[in-house]
Structures are given as C-alpha cells and as structure tokens.
C-alpha cells in the first residue's frame, strides 16, 4: 500500500505519552497503514534520547523508538529530497525566512515522496508550503 502521510517528530512524541491527544490517536488508528516517518524524524528522536541520562526513562524511550520503526516505514533522505531541500532553503533564505535544517529536510522528504506532512507545528512549515506544493495537516486539531 502506498504511503500518504509523513509524520513529524511531534506526532511520534505525542504517541509516547500515557494519554495522547484524542484527535491524533483517532487519525493514527484510521490511517496507520498510510503513515511513514522520515529518517530525519528518527534521527531527531534518537538524538533526544542520547542526550538523556542513563536510566529507565532512556531505556523505555529506546524501546519505544524500536516499536515506531516496526510500525511505520522510515523514508530515507535521498538525492531527490536533497535537491528539494536545496531549492526550499535557498528560496526561504532569499525571502528572508530561513528555516531550521531538520524541518527543511523533513519537508523535503515529504515533497520528494509526494506525502502530506502531518505536524502540530504547521506555522513552522507554512513558509515552505507557500513556495512549494507541500501539503500540511494538523491532526492535533482535526
């Protein structure tokens, strides 16, 4: 089955909570087979875990990331995404709206794979969506 949605880091974080947002949970249950994550999202999660002190929380989060990797396909950051990234970052910089690297790479991955980027932080991605065909959804609200 083809993927349709690329989940941003904040959705993966939300799902790790004891009581995730009801709208997020409903949409994940509804669209799970159509969802994927970016290798950049995986990188962000692993980096955050590595910054934690050793202990049960760190171990539980490592286990959670393994579950996420089994549940969702991980879309690689490839040459096509890199080309989109270069275009997006250059256009945003020229417009005086530089974007964070990881957000830009996640957006580029969505563009390269014709996926809808699902994020809580739609405002962070709107400058990219204005200059590209990037599609955004916020499952925290709908």
CNS distance restraints for C-alpha pairs under 8 A (distance, minus, plus):
assign (resid   1 and name CA) (resid  33 and name CA) 7.41 0.50 0.50
assign (resid   1 and name CA) (resid  34 and name CA) 7.20 0.50 0.50
assign (resid   2 and name CA) (resid  34 and name CA) 6.60 0.50 0.50
assign (resid   3 and name CA) (resid  33 and name CA) 7.36 0.50 0.50
assign (resid   3 and name CA) (resid  34 and name CA) 4.42 0.50 0.50
assign (resid   3 and name CA) (resid  35 and name CA) 5.75 0.50 0.50
assign (resid   3 and name CA) (resid  36 and name CA) 6.63 0.50 0.50
assign (resid   3 and name CA) (resid 115 and name CA) 7.23 0.50 0.50
assign (resid   4 and name CA) (resid  34 and name CA) 5.14 0.50 0.50
assign (resid   4 and name CA) (resid  35 and name CA) 6.16 0.50 0.50
assign (resid   4 and name CA) (resid  36 and name CA) 7.90 0.50 0.50
assign (resid   4 and name CA) (resid 114 and name CA) 7.65 0.50 0.50
assign (resid   4 and name CA) (resid 115 and name CA) 5.10 0.50 0.50
assign (resid   4 and name CA) (resid 116 and name CA) 6.24 0.50 0.50
assign (resid   5 and name CA) (resid  34 and name CA) 6.10 0.50 0.50
assign (resid   5 and name CA) (resid  35 and name CA) 4.72 0.50 0.50
assign (resid   5 and name CA) (resid  36 and name CA) 6.22 0.50 0.50
assign (resid   5 and name CA) (resid 115 and name CA) 5.20 0.50 0.50
assign (resid   5 and name CA) (resid 116 and name CA) 4.76 0.50 0.50
assign (resid   5 and name CA) (resid 117 and name CA) 5.97 0.50 0.50
assign (resid   5 and name CA) (resid 118 and name CA) 6.55 0.50 0.50
assign (resid   6 and name CA) (resid  35 and name CA) 5.90 0.50 0.50
assign (resid   6 and name CA) (resid  36 and name CA) 5.03 0.50 0.50
assign (resid   6 and name CA) (resid  37 and name CA) 5.28 0.50 0.50
assign (resid   6 and name CA) (resid  38 and name CA) 6.87 0.50 0.50
assign (resid   6 and name CA) (resid 110 and name CA) 6.32 0.50 0.50
assign (resid   6 and name CA) (resid 115 and name CA) 5.93 0.50 0.50
assign (resid   6 and name CA) (resid 116 and name CA) 5.93 0.50 0.50
assign (resid   6 and name CA) (resid 117 and name CA) 4.85 0.50 0.50
assign (resid   6 and name CA) (resid 118 and name CA) 5.94 0.50 0.50
assign (resid   7 and name CA) (resid  11 and name CA) 6.18 0.50 0.50
assign (resid   7 and name CA) (resid  12 and name CA) 7.18 0.50 0.50
assign (resid   7 and name CA) (resid  35 and name CA) 6.79 0.50 0.50
assign (resid   7 and name CA) (resid  36 and name CA) 6.17 0.50 0.50
assign (resid   7 and name CA) (resid  37 and name CA) 5.19 0.50 0.50
assign (resid   7 and name CA) (resid  38 and name CA) 7.52 0.50 0.50
assign (resid   7 and name CA) (resid 117 and name CA) 6.15 0.50 0.50
assign (resid   7 and name CA) (resid 118 and name CA) 4.99 0.50 0.50
assign (resid   7 and name CA) (resid 119 and name CA) 6.58 0.50 0.50
assign (resid   8 and name CA) (resid  12 and name CA) 6.95 0.50 0.50
assign (resid   8 and name CA) (resid  37 and name CA) 6.96 0.50 0.50
assign (resid   8 and name CA) (resid  38 and name CA) 7.77 0.50 0.50
assign (resid   8 and name CA) (resid  41 and name CA) 6.40 0.50 0.50
assign (resid   8 and name CA) (resid 106 and name CA) 7.49 0.50 0.50
assign (resid   8 and name CA) (resid 117 and name CA) 6.86 0.50 0.50
assign (resid   8 and name CA) (resid 118 and name CA) 5.88 0.50 0.50
assign (resid   8 and name CA) (resid 119 and name CA) 5.15 0.50 0.50
assign (resid   9 and name CA) (resid  13 and name CA) 6.21 0.50 0.50
assign (resid   9 and name CA) (resid  41 and name CA) 5.27 0.50 0.50
assign (resid   9 and name CA) (resid  42 and name CA) 7.86 0.50 0.50
assign (resid   9 and name CA) (resid  44 and name CA) 7.27 0.50 0.50
assign (resid   9 and name CA) (resid  45 and name CA) 7.22 0.50 0.50
assign (resid   9 and name CA) (resid 119 and name CA) 7.66 0.50 0.50
assign (resid  10 and name CA) (resid  14 and name CA) 6.00 0.50 0.50
assign (resid  10 and name CA) (resid 119 and name CA) 6.54 0.50 0.50
assign (resid  10 and name CA) (resid 120 and name CA) 6.51 0.50 0.50
assign (resid  11 and name CA) (resid  15 and name CA) 6.26 0.50 0.50
assign (resid  11 and name CA) (resid  24 and name CA) 7.42 0.50 0.50
assign (resid  11 and name CA) (resid 118 and name CA) 7.75 0.50 0.50
assign (resid  11 and name CA) (resid 119 and name CA) 6.58 0.50 0.50
assign (resid  11 and name CA) (resid 120 and name CA) 7.32 0.50 0.50
assign (resid  12 and name CA) (resid  16 and name CA) 6.74 0.50 0.50
assign (resid  12 and name CA) (resid  68 and name CA) 7.80 0.50 0.50
assign (resid  13 and name CA) (resid  17 and name CA) 7.10 0.50 0.50
assign (resid  14 and name CA) (resid  20 and name CA) 5.54 0.50 0.50
assign (resid  14 and name CA) (resid  21 and name CA) 7.04 0.50 0.50
assign (resid  14 and name CA) (resid  24 and name CA) 7.97 0.50 0.50
assign (resid  15 and name CA) (resid  20 and name CA) 5.56 0.50 0.50
assign (resid  15 and name CA) (resid  24 and name CA) 7.97 0.50 0.50
assign (resid  15 and name CA) (resid  25 and name CA) 7.39 0.50 0.50
assign (resid  16 and name CA) (resid  20 and name CA) 7.32 0.50 0.50
assign (resid  16 and name CA) (resid  64 and name CA) 7.20 0.50 0.50
assign (resid  20 and name CA) (resid  24 and name CA) 7.14 0.50 0.50
assign (resid  20 and name CA) (resid  25 and name CA) 6.54 0.50 0.50
assign (resid  21 and name CA) (resid  25 and name CA) 6.26 0.50 0.50
assign (resid  21 and name CA) (resid 140 and name CA) 6.56 0.50 0.50
assign (resid  22 and name CA) (resid  26 and name CA) 6.09 0.50 0.50
assign (resid  22 and name CA) (resid 140 and name CA) 7.90 0.50 0.50
assign (resid  23 and name CA) (resid  27 and name CA) 6.19 0.50 0.50
assign (resid  23 and name CA) (resid 139 and name CA) 5.99 0.50 0.50
assign (resid  23 and name CA) (resid 140 and name CA) 5.55 0.50 0.50
assign (resid  23 and name CA) (resid 141 and name CA) 6.63 0.50 0.50
assign (resid  23 and name CA) (resid 142 and name CA) 6.04 0.50 0.50
assign (resid  24 and name CA) (resid  28 and name CA) 6.08 0.50 0.50
assign (resid  24 and name CA) (resid 139 and name CA) 5.12 0.50 0.50
assign (resid  24 and name CA) (resid 140 and name CA) 5.41 0.50 0.50
assign (resid  25 and name CA) (resid  29 and name CA) 6.11 0.50 0.50
assign (resid  26 and name CA) (resid  30 and name CA) 6.12 0.50 0.50
assign (resid  27 and name CA) (resid  31 and name CA) 5.87 0.50 0.50
assign (resid  27 and name CA) (resid  32 and name CA) 7.76 0.50 0.50
assign (resid  27 and name CA) (resid 139 and name CA) 6.77 0.50 0.50
assign (resid  28 and name CA) (resid  32 and name CA) 5.01 0.50 0.50
assign (resid  28 and name CA) (resid  35 and name CA) 7.93 0.50 0.50
assign (resid  31 and name CA) (resid  35 and name CA) 6.48 0.50 0.50
assign (resid  32 and name CA) (resid  72 and name CA) 7.80 0.50 0.50
assign (resid  33 and name CA) (resid  72 and name CA) 7.82 0.50 0.50
assign (resid  35 and name CA) (resid  72 and name CA) 6.34 0.50 0.50
assign (resid  35 and name CA) (resid  73 and name CA) 7.49 0.50 0.50
assign (resid  36 and name CA) (resid  72 and name CA) 4.91 0.50 0.50
assign (resid  36 and name CA) (resid  73 and name CA) 4.83 0.50 0.50
assign (resid  36 and name CA) (resid  74 and name CA) 5.93 0.50 0.50
assign (resid  36 and name CA) (resid  75 and name CA) 6.74 0.50 0.50
assign (resid  37 and name CA) (resid  41 and name CA) 6.32 0.50 0.50
assign (resid  37 and name CA) (resid  42 and name CA) 7.26 0.50 0.50
assign (resid  37 and name CA) (resid  72 and name CA) 6.42 0.50 0.50
assign (resid  37 and name CA) (resid  73 and name CA) 6.31 0.50 0.50
assign (resid  37 and name CA) (resid  74 and name CA) 5.01 0.50 0.50
assign (resid  37 and name CA) (resid  75 and name CA) 6.03 0.50 0.50
assign (resid  38 and name CA) (resid  42 and name CA) 6.51 0.50 0.50
assign (resid  38 and name CA) (resid  74 and name CA) 5.44 0.50 0.50
assign (resid  38 and name CA) (resid  75 and name CA) 4.77 0.50 0.50
assign (resid  38 and name CA) (resid  76 and name CA) 6.28 0.50 0.50
assign (resid  38 and name CA) (resid  77 and name CA) 7.17 0.50 0.50
assign (resid  38 and name CA) (resid 106 and name CA) 6.30 0.50 0.50
assign (resid  38 and name CA) (resid 109 and name CA) 6.75 0.50 0.50
assign (resid  39 and name CA) (resid  43 and name CA) 6.12 0.50 0.50
assign (resid  39 and name CA) (resid  74 and name CA) 5.68 0.50 0.50
assign (resid  39 and name CA) (resid  75 and name CA) 5.76 0.50 0.50
assign (resid  39 and name CA) (resid  76 and name CA) 5.19 0.50 0.50
assign (resid  39 and name CA) (resid  77 and name CA) 6.17 0.50 0.50
assign (resid  40 and name CA) (resid  44 and name CA) 6.19 0.50 0.50
assign (resid  40 and name CA) (resid  77 and name CA) 7.20 0.50 0.50
assign (resid  40 and name CA) (resid 102 and name CA) 6.57 0.50 0.50
assign (resid  40 and name CA) (resid 105 and name CA) 6.95 0.50 0.50
assign (resid  40 and name CA) (resid 106 and name CA) 6.25 0.50 0.50
assign (resid  41 and name CA) (resid  45 and name CA) 6.30 0.50 0.50
assign (resid  41 and name CA) (resid 106 and name CA) 7.19 0.50 0.50
assign (resid  42 and name CA) (resid  46 and name CA) 6.16 0.50 0.50
assign (resid  42 and name CA) (resid  65 and name CA) 7.88 0.50 0.50
assign (resid  42 and name CA) (resid  74 and name CA) 7.79 0.50 0.50
assign (resid  43 and name CA) (resid  47 and name CA) 5.98 0.50 0.50
assign (resid  44 and name CA) (resid  48 and name CA) 6.17 0.50 0.50
assign (resid  45 and name CA) (resid  49 and name CA) 6.31 0.50 0.50
assign (resid  45 and name CA) (resid  65 and name CA) 7.50 0.50 0.50
assign (resid  46 and name CA) (resid  50 and name CA) 6.17 0.50 0.50
assign (resid  46 and name CA) (resid  62 and name CA) 7.70 0.50 0.50
assign (resid  46 and name CA) (resid  65 and name CA) 7.71 0.50 0.50
assign (resid  47 and name CA) (resid  51 and name CA) 6.46 0.50 0.50
assign (resid  48 and name CA) (resid  52 and name CA) 6.91 0.50 0.50
assign (resid  49 and name CA) (resid  58 and name CA) 6.03 0.50 0.50
assign (resid  49 and name CA) (resid  61 and name CA) 6.82 0.50 0.50
assign (resid  49 and name CA) (resid  62 and name CA) 7.05 0.50 0.50
assign (resid  50 and name CA) (resid  58 and name CA) 7.84 0.50 0.50
assign (resid  52 and name CA) (resid  58 and name CA) 6.16 0.50 0.50
assign (resid  53 and name CA) (resid  58 and name CA) 6.99 0.50 0.50
assign (resid  54 and name CA) (resid  58 and name CA) 6.03 0.50 0.50
assign (resid  54 and name CA) (resid  59 and name CA) 7.64 0.50 0.50
assign (resid  55 and name CA) (resid  59 and name CA) 6.31 0.50 0.50
assign (resid  56 and name CA) (resid  60 and name CA) 6.00 0.50 0.50
assign (resid  57 and name CA) (resid  61 and name CA) 6.18 0.50 0.50
assign (resid  58 and name CA) (resid  62 and name CA) 6.22 0.50 0.50
assign (resid  59 and name CA) (resid  63 and name CA) 6.29 0.50 0.50
assign (resid  60 and name CA) (resid  64 and name CA) 6.14 0.50 0.50
assign (resid  61 and name CA) (resid  65 and name CA) 6.18 0.50 0.50
assign (resid  62 and name CA) (resid  66 and name CA) 6.46 0.50 0.50
assign (resid  63 and name CA) (resid  67 and name CA) 6.48 0.50 0.50
assign (resid  64 and name CA) (resid  68 and name CA) 6.27 0.50 0.50
assign (resid  65 and name CA) (resid  69 and name CA) 6.19 0.50 0.50
assign (resid  66 and name CA) (resid  70 and name CA) 6.40 0.50 0.50
assign (resid  67 and name CA) (resid  71 and name CA) 6.08 0.50 0.50
assign (resid  68 and name CA) (resid  72 and name CA) 5.93 0.50 0.50
assign (resid  69 and name CA) (resid  73 and name CA) 6.69 0.50 0.50
assign (resid  69 and name CA) (resid  74 and name CA) 6.81 0.50 0.50
assign (resid  75 and name CA) (resid 109 and name CA) 7.53 0.50 0.50
assign (resid  76 and name CA) (resid 109 and name CA) 7.73 0.50 0.50
assign (resid  77 and name CA) (resid  81 and name CA) 5.83 0.50 0.50
assign (resid  77 and name CA) (resid  82 and name CA) 7.07 0.50 0.50
assign (resid  77 and name CA) (resid 105 and name CA) 7.60 0.50 0.50
assign (resid  77 and name CA) (resid 109 and name CA) 6.20 0.50 0.50
assign (resid  78 and name CA) (resid  82 and name CA) 6.14 0.50 0.50
assign (resid  78 and name CA) (resid 109 and name CA) 7.98 0.50 0.50
assign (resid  79 and name CA) (resid  83 and name CA) 6.26 0.50 0.50
assign (resid  80 and name CA) (resid  84 and name CA) 6.42 0.50 0.50
assign (resid  80 and name CA) (resid 112 and name CA) 5.79 0.50 0.50
assign (resid  81 and name CA) (resid  85 and name CA) 6.02 0.50 0.50
assign (resid  81 and name CA) (resid 105 and name CA) 7.24 0.50 0.50
assign (resid  81 and name CA) (resid 108 and name CA) 4.97 0.50 0.50
assign (resid  81 and name CA) (resid 109 and name CA) 4.97 0.50 0.50
assign (resid  81 and name CA) (resid 111 and name CA) 7.28 0.50 0.50
assign (resid  81 and name CA) (resid 112 and name CA) 5.12 0.50 0.50
assign (resid  82 and name CA) (resid  86 and name CA) 6.23 0.50 0.50
assign (resid  82 and name CA) (resid 105 and name CA) 7.56 0.50 0.50
assign (resid  82 and name CA) (resid 108 and name CA) 7.06 0.50 0.50
assign (resid  83 and name CA) (resid  87 and name CA) 6.37 0.50 0.50
assign (resid  84 and name CA) (resid  88 and name CA) 6.00 0.50 0.50
assign (resid  84 and name CA) (resid 108 and name CA) 5.15 0.50 0.50
assign (resid  84 and name CA) (resid 109 and name CA) 7.91 0.50 0.50
assign (resid  84 and name CA) (resid 111 and name CA) 7.08 0.50 0.50
assign (resid  84 and name CA) (resid 112 and name CA) 6.80 0.50 0.50
assign (resid  85 and name CA) (resid  89 and name CA) 5.93 0.50 0.50
assign (resid  85 and name CA) (resid 104 and name CA) 6.17 0.50 0.50
assign (resid  85 and name CA) (resid 105 and name CA) 5.85 0.50 0.50
assign (resid  85 and name CA) (resid 107 and name CA) 7.76 0.50 0.50
assign (resid  85 and name CA) (resid 108 and name CA) 5.06 0.50 0.50
assign (resid  86 and name CA) (resid  90 and name CA) 6.00 0.50 0.50
assign (resid  87 and name CA) (resid  91 and name CA) 6.14 0.50 0.50
assign (resid  88 and name CA) (resid  92 and name CA) 6.08 0.50 0.50
assign (resid  88 and name CA) (resid 104 and name CA) 7.27 0.50 0.50
assign (resid  88 and name CA) (resid 108 and name CA) 7.59 0.50 0.50
assign (resid  88 and name CA) (resid 128 and name CA) 6.56 0.50 0.50
assign (resid  88 and name CA) (resid 131 and name CA) 7.75 0.50 0.50
assign (resid  88 and name CA) (resid 132 and name CA) 7.64 0.50 0.50
assign (resid  89 and name CA) (resid  93 and name CA) 5.93 0.50 0.50
assign (resid  89 and name CA) (resid  98 and name CA) 6.79 0.50 0.50
assign (resid  89 and name CA) (resid  99 and name CA) 6.74 0.50 0.50
assign (resid  89 and name CA) (resid 104 and name CA) 6.94 0.50 0.50
assign (resid  90 and name CA) (resid  94 and name CA) 6.07 0.50 0.50
assign (resid  91 and name CA) (resid  95 and name CA) 6.17 0.50 0.50
assign (resid  91 and name CA) (resid 131 and name CA) 7.68 0.50 0.50
assign (resid  92 and name CA) (resid  96 and name CA) 6.29 0.50 0.50
assign (resid  92 and name CA) (resid  97 and name CA) 4.95 0.50 0.50
assign (resid  92 and name CA) (resid  98 and name CA) 5.34 0.50 0.50
assign (resid  92 and name CA) (resid  99 and name CA) 6.90 0.50 0.50
assign (resid  92 and name CA) (resid 127 and name CA) 7.12 0.50 0.50
assign (resid  92 and name CA) (resid 128 and name CA) 7.09 0.50 0.50
assign (resid  93 and name CA) (resid  97 and name CA) 5.36 0.50 0.50
assign (resid  93 and name CA) (resid  98 and name CA) 4.62 0.50 0.50
assign (resid  93 and name CA) (resid  99 and name CA) 7.67 0.50 0.50
assign (resid  97 and name CA) (resid 127 and name CA) 7.31 0.50 0.50
assign (resid  99 and name CA) (resid 103 and name CA) 7.06 0.50 0.50
assign (resid  99 and name CA) (resid 104 and name CA) 6.29 0.50 0.50
assign (resid  99 and name CA) (resid 124 and name CA) 7.98 0.50 0.50
assign (resid 100 and name CA) (resid 104 and name CA) 6.13 0.50 0.50
assign (resid 101 and name CA) (resid 105 and name CA) 6.18 0.50 0.50
assign (resid 102 and name CA) (resid 106 and name CA) 6.13 0.50 0.50
assign (resid 103 and name CA) (resid 107 and name CA) 6.13 0.50 0.50
assign (resid 103 and name CA) (resid 124 and name CA) 7.97 0.50 0.50
assign (resid 103 and name CA) (resid 125 and name CA) 7.48 0.50 0.50
assign (resid 104 and name CA) (resid 108 and name CA) 6.01 0.50 0.50
assign (resid 105 and name CA) (resid 109 and name CA) 6.12 0.50 0.50
assign (resid 106 and name CA) (resid 110 and name CA) 6.36 0.50 0.50
assign (resid 107 and name CA) (resid 111 and name CA) 6.21 0.50 0.50
assign (resid 107 and name CA) (resid 117 and name CA) 7.05 0.50 0.50
assign (resid 107 and name CA) (resid 125 and name CA) 7.52 0.50 0.50
assign (resid 107 and name CA) (resid 128 and name CA) 7.72 0.50 0.50
assign (resid 107 and name CA) (resid 134 and name CA) 7.21 0.50 0.50
assign (resid 108 and name CA) (resid 112 and name CA) 5.96 0.50 0.50
assign (resid 109 and name CA) (resid 113 and name CA) 6.21 0.50 0.50
assign (resid 110 and name CA) (resid 114 and name CA) 5.76 0.50 0.50
assign (resid 110 and name CA) (resid 115 and name CA) 4.74 0.50 0.50
assign (resid 110 and name CA) (resid 116 and name CA) 6.44 0.50 0.50
assign (resid 110 and name CA) (resid 117 and name CA) 6.09 0.50 0.50
assign (resid 110 and name CA) (resid 134 and name CA) 7.24 0.50 0.50
assign (resid 111 and name CA) (resid 115 and name CA) 6.39 0.50 0.50
assign (resid 111 and name CA) (resid 133 and name CA) 7.29 0.50 0.50
assign (resid 111 and name CA) (resid 134 and name CA) 5.90 0.50 0.50
assign (resid 115 and name CA) (resid 135 and name CA) 7.46 0.50 0.50
assign (resid 116 and name CA) (resid 134 and name CA) 7.11 0.50 0.50
assign (resid 116 and name CA) (resid 135 and name CA) 4.96 0.50 0.50
assign (resid 116 and name CA) (resid 136 and name CA) 5.66 0.50 0.50
assign (resid 116 and name CA) (resid 137 and name CA) 6.95 0.50 0.50
assign (resid 117 and name CA) (resid 134 and name CA) 7.51 0.50 0.50
assign (resid 117 and name CA) (resid 135 and name CA) 6.14 0.50 0.50
assign (resid 117 and name CA) (resid 136 and name CA) 4.92 0.50 0.50
assign (resid 117 and name CA) (resid 137 and name CA) 6.30 0.50 0.50
assign (resid 118 and name CA) (resid 136 and name CA) 5.85 0.50 0.50
assign (resid 118 and name CA) (resid 137 and name CA) 4.77 0.50 0.50
assign (resid 118 and name CA) (resid 138 and name CA) 5.67 0.50 0.50
assign (resid 118 and name CA) (resid 139 and name CA) 6.77 0.50 0.50
assign (resid 119 and name CA) (resid 136 and name CA) 7.27 0.50 0.50
assign (resid 119 and name CA) (resid 137 and name CA) 6.35 0.50 0.50
assign (resid 119 and name CA) (resid 138 and name CA) 5.25 0.50 0.50
assign (resid 119 and name CA) (resid 139 and name CA) 7.08 0.50 0.50
assign (resid 120 and name CA) (resid 138 and name CA) 5.25 0.50 0.50
assign (resid 120 and name CA) (resid 139 and name CA) 7.02 0.50 0.50
assign (resid 120 and name CA) (resid 140 and name CA) 6.17 0.50 0.50
assign (resid 121 and name CA) (resid 125 and name CA) 7.08 0.50 0.50
assign (resid 121 and name CA) (resid 138 and name CA) 7.65 0.50 0.50
assign (resid 122 and name CA) (resid 126 and name CA) 6.05 0.50 0.50
assign (resid 122 and name CA) (resid 136 and name CA) 6.65 0.50 0.50
assign (resid 122 and name CA) (resid 137 and name CA) 7.30 0.50 0.50
assign (resid 122 and name CA) (resid 138 and name CA) 6.74 0.50 0.50
assign (resid 123 and name CA) (resid 127 and name CA) 7.75 0.50 0.50
assign (resid 125 and name CA) (resid 129 and name CA) 6.29 0.50 0.50
assign (resid 125 and name CA) (resid 136 and name CA) 7.92 0.50 0.50
assign (resid 126 and name CA) (resid 130 and name CA) 6.07 0.50 0.50
assign (resid 127 and name CA) (resid 131 and name CA) 6.88 0.50 0.50
assign (resid 128 and name CA) (resid 132 and name CA) 6.08 0.50 0.50
assign (resid 128 and name CA) (resid 134 and name CA) 7.02 0.50 0.50
assign (resid 129 and name CA) (resid 133 and name CA) 6.12 0.50 0.50
assign (resid 129 and name CA) (resid 134 and name CA) 4.74 0.50 0.50
assign (resid 129 and name CA) (resid 135 and name CA) 6.62 0.50 0.50
assign (resid 129 and name CA) (resid 136 and name CA) 7.67 0.50 0.50
assign (resid 130 and name CA) (resid 134 and name CA) 7.98 0.50 0.50
assign (resid 138 and name CA) (resid 142 and name CA) 6.64 0.50 0.50
